[in-house]
């Protein structure tokens, strides 16, 4: 097999084959960027435990850039090269695979409202105003109250690291949709009070991105969404999370 410039060549090489029915041939594998099914599971460098089993990959700290696609069926990389990791992590157990439950694993230790949780819809159904990445806004978490994003080792620096945090929201068009108003808190501090999704959206089916800079993190980033409505159906909703360590070279984000 000869890999070269994104093409894998496999020339015919069956000389000496003793098969009764030799089928000789050559073929090439070429990358197809726009696949019908773009989801995948990304892996990093793996390690083995004392029993020789693969330890699930986690990310190194301090984290420079982390993008989380809540509720997504698997991971995806956008056109700018940002890798959006699905959460909860997709199960990849396969009894005949040497790398059972592979992929980049992490735990947000999330707290959800009662009878709420993650959702996912086909992003190819229709377009979403304000974004060229509809797959970020057709999955998410309803009723998220609190989560912890592991970014920095607590002993790394007493002063911590500063991050830019971007949160992506969208209200799906529904008849008699509940009013969704909540406070956004980072590290225990309210960064957006009485955040009203219906008021923030440019239209009824548009993507919303809010950016918060200079968030100091020493350990985990604590994100809290505090619902303001008394109606239990007025639960919070969040589609994606992106955190960037300030001072790092990154690609500018466009929703």
N, C-alpha and C positions, 0 to 999 in steps of 0.2 A: 504494500500500500504506500502510495506516494502523496503526502499532503503538500500542496503548494498554492499559495495565494488564495486561500479559501476554497480550493477544489481538491477533492480526494480522488486520486486515480488508482484504480485496481486493475492492472493489466493481466491478461491471461497468463497463467504460469502453472499449467498442469502437466508439464513434461515429467514422465516417470509415473504418472497416475495409473493405478491398476484397476480402477473402477470399470465395471462392465459397460456402463453407459456414460462415458465422459461427455460433459457439456462444457465446451470451452468458450470463453468469451471475456470481454473486457467491459468495464463500466466506470462511470465517473459520478461522484456525488458533488452537487453544487448547492451552496446555501440559497435558500428561498426566503428573503426577509419577510415578505407579507404572506405568512402561512394562514391557512383556513382556521387553524387552532393555534393561537399565539402563546397560550399558557405553557409554562414549563416549571421545573424545580431546579433552582440553582444550588450548587454545592461549593464549598471551599476546601481548604486542606483538611484532611481527616486525620484523626489519631485513634489508636487502639487502646482499650483498657487492658487490665492484667489478664483477662480471659481471651484476649484477641478480638473482642467485639469493637465495632466502630463506634466512636463517641460522636454524637451529633455535633455538627459545626456550629460555633457561635462566633460573634464578631469581636474583634480586638478592641480594647479600650485604651485611651479615650476614643469614642466613636467620632469620626470626622463627618460622616454624612450617612443618615439612615432614613429610608423612605418606606413607609408601611401602608399597605393597601388592605384595609380592614374588610373582612368577609370574603375576600377574593378566593377563587378556587385554587390558584397557584401563583407563582411569581411571574413578573413580566418586566422587560426593560423597555423604557420609552426611547423615542428617537434621539433624545439628547444624551443617552447612555446611562441614565439613572436607573438603577435596579430597584424596583418596587417589590418588597417582600410581602407575601400574603400572611395574614394573621386572622385567626389561629393558623398555626403552621399546618400545611396539608399532611395527612397521614400517608406515608410512603412505605408501609410494611409490605414485604414480598418475601415469602419463605425461601425462594430460590435465588434471592439477590444477596450478594456478599455485603451490600451496604443497606441493610434494613433500616427503615425510618431515616433515610438520608435527608439532607437539606440543611439550611441555616435555621437553627432553632433558638428561640428566645421566649421569655414569659413576661407578659405585661402585668400579671397579678391584678387583672381588671375586676372591678365591682360593677355589676349590672343591676338595673331595676328589675323588679319581679316580673316574670313572664316576658322579658325582653331579651334580645340577643342579636346575633349576626344574620345578615341576609345577603343574597347575591342574585342578580338578574342578568340576562343576556345583554351585553352592551351593544350588540349589533341590531337590536330592535329598532332603535331610532337615535337621532342625533341629540346632543345636549348642548345648549347654548353656552358660549363662554369657555369652551375647552376643546382641545384636539385629542384629549385622552379620556373618552367617555367611560372606559373601563375602570377609571378611578372613582367614578360617581354613580355606578350602578351596583356597587356593593358597599357595605358599611356595617355599622353597629348602631342599633336602636336601644336607647336606655343606658348608654355608657355613663357611669357616674364618676369613676375614678380609675386611673391606670398608672403604672410606674414603668418608665422606659429606661432600661439600664444603659447609661452613657459613659460614666466616669468611675474609675476606682476611687473610693472615698479617701484612700491614703495617698493618692497621686499628688494632690496639691491642696493645701488648706484653703486657698482662695477659690478653688474650683475652676471650671471652664465656662466661657460664655457661648450661648447658642442662639441661633435664629430658629424659631419654631413656626411652621406653617400648618394650618389646619384646613382641610377641605370638607365642605358641606354641600348638600343638595336636598331639597324637598321634592319628592316625587309627586307629580300631579295626581291628586286623588280627590274624589268628591267628598265634601265635608271633612277635609283634612284638618287635623288638630293644630292649634296654634303652638308653635315651638319657640319658647323664650327661655333662655337660661344664661347664667353667668359662666364665663370661662376663667378658670383659675390655673396659674402655673406657679409651682413651688409655693403654694398657699396664698399667692397674691392674685387678686382679681385684675385681669388684664382687659376684660370686656364685660361690662355689667349690662344685664337685661338685653343680651344679644338676641335679636329677633330675626329668624331666618327669612320669614316672609318679607320683611323690610329690607334685609341685606341683599336679597336676590334681585338682579336686574329684570328678571322675568320669572314666571311661575315654574319654569323647568330649567333653570340655569345653575351652573356651577358657581360656588362661592369659595374663595380662598382668603383667609385672614393670616397675616404675618405679624409675629411678635419678636422683637429683637432684644438683645442684651439680657437673656435669661441665664442667670448663673446656676450652674449645676455642679454639685459635688456628690456624686453617687448616682441616684436615679432622678430622672425628670418626672415630677408629679403633675399629672394633668387631671383636672377635675371639671366636670360639667354639672352645674347645680341648677336643676329645673325650677322655674318660678311659678308655673301653673299648678293649680290644685287638681286639675283633671289628670287621672293616671294615664290617659292616652296622649298627653302632651309631653311624652318622653323626649329626651335629647336624641340627637342623631348626628353621627360623625362618619365620614367616608374614608378619609386618609390623613396621615400624619407624616410630616417631613421635618427633620431636624438637621441643622448644619452648624458645625462648629465654626465660630467666627474666627477669621484669620486664615481659613483654608481656601484654596482656589477651587471654586465650584462654578458650575454652569447656572446662569440665571434661570429661574423657573417661570414658565408661562403656564397657567392653568389650562 
